[in-house]
């Protein structure tokens, strides 16, 4: 450091200091405070911190989404230096998916609803690239934000099912002062959209509170959906109360629950989620 | 040793002697000289040898095939002691696939033809269990017989694609004196079938020779198929000349080639393959 290194170099360093524990923070770059909270958490719990910056083509549906995904590697590197990451690497797509590549990791049930229904193949791409990054770097820990809650659930399931020897740490969503979850995709919001955006968090928080107080699940979710529409969002892909681990429909008030939502606002598709307090 | 141990114990021992290299021989048990050749090869190239005995349910199509698969764990253990394996473990199906398990590894193109066409889902089961065994034990090397040639190709592809840090060693098929490839499934053959069985190897060896001498590929393969039928086999699932790595149809005499065949003989479905000499 401080420039980008290669995965081979990360592995070499990983092997060179055997005793040290490593934390990996996999990202798609265009870093914000949410990512930096992951780096900070990794820093706190490990001797070394590696950060990957890779806009993963296999998790995008439309090629246009992939191409327009925001990128700023120089700024990312400056932020990572400041945050105290030890190494950062940004592999080329053809390094991760060389000619002849044909192996994918499929996590089944937990990948199907919600984002999986809206974005077919998305979690296959996520699981595959994360498995590869884990097996390339062999970190002791890996940090993921709760913002992409279903992604976190998919990765936890994958790691358990395939016996990948990495401990997964979920880190609470970092929010703007008005509650909007930080996301690289917020960059797509026009100013007037930005002012409407916090309504998503407010609506699902309201639903979570209502349910935790014994309120009817379907009614709470329907009310949240209504509020999101009223706030000026476009298509609401889903607002759902789900089991916090399996993401199956919430069976009773006794299960650990999560409210998850996705809705379009201008050019941005925003997602968010909150725990149902118990 | 010498009794069966657990995967946790293998991992513990693996970590305890850091400097030692480990070879893993994954098997479905009911061992024969083909397996023991793998153990011997592993022995020669590693400080420690672990052998797994696991009849993997996810690679069987029909439940009956799984149930009737031959088993003899006590004999296996005696053979492994004699062959010098350091540890053997035989996990229960519910240890490998606990409740809620839902993650599978799919190797695409190379899994599709030949065995993949005859046994849908077979290689998904193979790739998944082998990935799990690798990640549980983290061996330096793993040995597989060329007898299951497509399986070897699938595993090589998986390990390369997912960056699994294990070196795959393919070991030549061990044959009976009359050329029949050793296989646990030979136990299904009645005596008169057993005497017909070597015709499979003879037929594909003839085709390989003809092609290596510049003969027409389609003609050589058709002649082999004819000979297998004439020898008294039942359904011939396939006889094919394929690229030795990708298993795509053989494009020219310059590519590394392999003849692969599968045919039914009584209750046994026999498979075999040979290199096309260059």
Interface residues (C-beta under 8 A of the other chain):
Chain A: X18 X100 X101 X102 X103 X104 X105 X106 X107 X108 X109 X110 X127 X128 X131 X132 X135 X136 X138 X157 X158 X161 X162 X163 X164 X165 X246
Chain B: X18 X100 X101 X102 X103 X104 X105 X106 X107 X108 X109 X110 X127 X128 X131 X132 X135 X136 X138 X157 X158 X161 X162 X163 X164 X165 X246
